[in-house]
Each structure stands twice: as structure tokens, then as C-alpha cells.
Amino acid sequence: MLDAVDRAAEDDTVELRDVVAEIGDRTITPVILVVALLLVSPLSGVPGIPTICAIIIILLSLQGLAGRRLWLPRWMMRAEVKGHRLQQAVQWMRKPADWIDRNSHPRLQYLTRGPMRLLILAQCAVIPLGWPALELLPGVTSLAAATVGLFAFGLFARDGYFVIAGYIGMVAVPVGALALLNVAVL
């Protein structure tokens, strides 16, 4: 999947439609995963990117809940990022992605099907709701995006271990954010 994003990033400016064309529009979870991974990278520090990514993930998750194919508004498909920035983000993600690929297998698949799939997609729609407000706090959106990425990868690879890791992240991120806030206030 990173190879597909890297191919899309060969131009000076890359539109979201270019990335989707490379990945394919048949399934929603890989696109959710790519968008979440973009926020785990240093690209999350670019103003506006966390908000745009939040909107995209929410729209895609809702479409997944409704059983629809991938669709995004034309204006969103024209969202642009510099090709070199996208390539830097892809390079940054390669090492963790290689580790994930080596360690993922179809396991605990009942956590990735039926009602559990719908529950995960609902969580993927809810988690990004706070990202626009958190955009000013460095790293917070990256941690939350990692949780969404774990959920999306778990669904995509049918690996319940990654779904469980997503649930752990769903608890750890707010607890960690509250702890950081307490330290900042003191």
C-alpha cells in the first residue's frame, strides 16, 4: 500500500484522488489506514492536515457503516499535498510498516467481522471528532491516528490482535492526554 502512495507522490503536487486511484476504491479500510498513517507521520504537524484527515476518516467510516463504496466530495478529492512531503511521510512509515507486515496474520477474525466490524467503524468515525481542536497540540492527533490505523489495519488484515491494540490505544491516548494536561497545569 505504501508503494501505491509512493507512486502517487511522484508528481510535484499530489491530490487525494491520485492516492485513491493508486490504492483503489473497492474497499474503504485501506484508505482509512493510509489517511491515519499520514497523521502518524511528521505530516501531522502541517496546519490543517489533521482536520482534513479527520473529515476524510469520518466520511469513510460512515460509508463503511452504511455498506457503501468509497466516495468523497470532489473538493476533498482535490485536496493537495506536496509530492516530496508525501514521499517523506511514506519513507518515514516504511520501517514500522515492514514490522507490521511481518507480524500480521489472520487471527481472532471474529473481532473483524459482522457486528464487531461495525463497532470498529463506528469508533473510527468518533475518534477523529476532536482532532480539529487538538491540532495545536503536537503529537496528540498522531497518537489518536495511530489508534484509528490499528483498527483499520486489523480490519484490512483480518487480524484481531491489531484490533485489540486499537482498543488499548483508545484507552491509552485519552489517559495519556489527561496526564500531560495535569503536568502542564501543575
C-alpha positions in Angstrom: 0.0 0.0 0.0 2.9 2.4 0.8 4.3 1.6 -2.7 1.0 2.8 -4.2 1.1 6.0 -2.2 4.7 6.5 -3.2 3.8 6.1 -6.8 1.1 8.7 -6.5 3.6 11.1 -4.8 5.9 11.2 -7.8 4.4 14.5 -9.1 5.2 17.9 -7.6 1.7 18.2 -6.2 -0.5 15.2 -5.3 -4.2 15.3 -5.0 -6.1 12.8 -2.8 -7.8 11.5 -6.0 -4.3 10.4 -7.2 -3.7 8.4 -4.0 -7.2 6.8 -4.1 -6.6 5.9 -7.8 -3.4 4.1 -6.9 -4.9 2.2 -3.9 -8.3 1.5 -5.5 -11.8 2.4 -4.4 -13.2 -1.1 -3.9 -12.7 -1.1 -0.1 -12.7 1.7 2.4 -10.4 0.3 5.2 -7.1 0.7 3.2 -7.9 4.3 2.5 -8.8 4.9 6.2 -5.5 3.2 7.0 -3.5 5.4 4.6 -5.1 8.6 5.9 -4.5 7.6 9.5 -0.8 6.7 8.7 -0.3 10.1 7.2 -1.1 11.6 10.5 1.2 9.3 12.4 4.0 10.8 10.3 5.5 14.2 10.7 2.9 15.4 8.1 0.5 15.8 11.1 2.4 19.0 12.0 1.2 20.8 8.9 -1.6 23.1 9.8 -5.0 21.9 8.5 -3.9 18.4 7.7 -5.3 16.8 10.9 -8.7 18.5 10.3 -8.8 17.4 6.6 -7.8 13.8 7.6 -10.4 13.8 10.4 -13.2 14.7 7.9 -12.0 12.1 5.4 -11.8 9.3 8.1 -15.3 10.2 9.4 -16.8 10.2 6.0 -15.2 6.9 5.0 -16.1 5.3 8.3 -19.7 6.3 7.9 -19.7 4.9 4.4 -18.3 1.7 5.7 -21.1 1.5 8.3 -23.7 2.1 5.6 -22.1 -0.7 3.4 -21.2 1.8 0.6 -18.3 2.0 -1.7 -15.7 4.8 -1.3 -16.9 8.2 -2.2 -15.6 11.6 -1.2 -16.8 15.1 -2.4 -15.0 16.5 -5.4 -13.4 19.3 -3.4 -12.0 16.8 -1.0 -10.6 14.6 -3.7 -8.8 17.7 -4.9 -7.0 18.3 -1.6 -3.3 18.6 -2.3 -0.1 17.9 -0.6 3.4 18.5 -2.0 4.7 15.3 -3.6 8.1 15.4 -1.7 6.3 15.8 1.6 4.2 12.7 0.9 7.3 10.8 -0.2 9.0 11.8 3.1 6.0 10.6 5.1 6.0 7.3 3.1 9.7 6.8 3.8 9.2 7.5 7.5 6.4 4.9 7.6 8.3 2.1 5.8 10.1 0.7 8.8 7.0 0.4 11.1 5.0 -0.9 8.1 7.6 -3.6 7.4 7.4 -4.7 11.1 3.6 -4.8 10.9 3.6 -6.8 7.7 5.9 -9.4 9.2 3.8 -9.7 12.3 0.3 -9.7 11.0 -1.7 -12.8 10.2 -5.4 -13.7 10.2 -6.0 -14.1 13.9 -9.1 -13.7 16.1 -11.0 -13.0 13.0 -14.3 -12.8 14.9 -13.1 -9.3 16.1 -13.0 -8.1 12.5 -16.4 -9.4 11.1 -20.1 -8.7 11.4 -21.1 -6.5 14.4 -17.6 -6.2 15.6 -16.6 -4.6 12.2 -19.4 -2.2 12.5 -18.4 -1.3 16.1 -14.8 -0.6 14.9 -16.0 1.5 12.0 -18.2 3.5 14.4 -15.2 4.1 16.7 -13.2 5.2 13.6 -15.9 7.7 12.9 -16.0 9.0 16.5 -12.2 9.2 17.4 -11.3 11.9 14.9 -14.1 14.2 16.0 -11.8 16.0 18.4 -8.8 16.3 16.0 -9.6 19.8 14.8 -9.5 21.1 18.3 -6.3 19.2 19.1 -4.4 20.3 16.0 -2.5 22.8 18.0 -1.1 20.2 20.5 1.8 18.5 18.8 1.6 14.7 18.6 -1.8 14.3 20.1 -3.5 13.8 16.7 -0.7 11.4 15.8 -1.4 9.2 18.8 -5.2 9.1 18.0 -4.5 8.5 14.4 -2.3 5.5 15.3 -5.3 4.1 17.1 -7.5 4.5 14.1 -4.7 3.0 12.0 -4.6 -0.1 14.2 -8.3 -0.5 13.9 -8.2 -0.1 10.1 -5.2 -2.4 9.7 -6.9 -5.0 11.9 -10.0 -4.9 9.7 -7.9 -4.9 6.5 -5.7 -7.8 7.5 -8.4 -9.6 9.5 -6.1 -9.6 12.5 -7.8 -9.3 15.8 -4.5 -8.6 17.6 -4.3 -5.2 15.9 -8.0 -4.6 16.8 -7.1 -5.3 20.5 -4.1 -3.0 20.2 -6.5 -0.3 18.8 -8.8 -0.8 21.9 -5.7 -0.4 24.1 -4.8 2.8 22.2 -8.3 4.1 22.5 -8.0 3.9 26.3 -4.3 4.9 26.5 -4.5 8.1 24.3 -7.1 10.0 26.4 -5.5 8.8 29.7 -2.1 10.0 28.4 -3.5 13.3 27.2 -5.1 13.9 30.6 -1.8 13.1 32.4 0.0 15.5 30.1 -2.6 18.2 30.8 -2.2 17.7 34.6 1.6 18.0 34.3 1.2 21.2 32.2 -1.3 22.7 34.7 1.0 22.0 37.7 
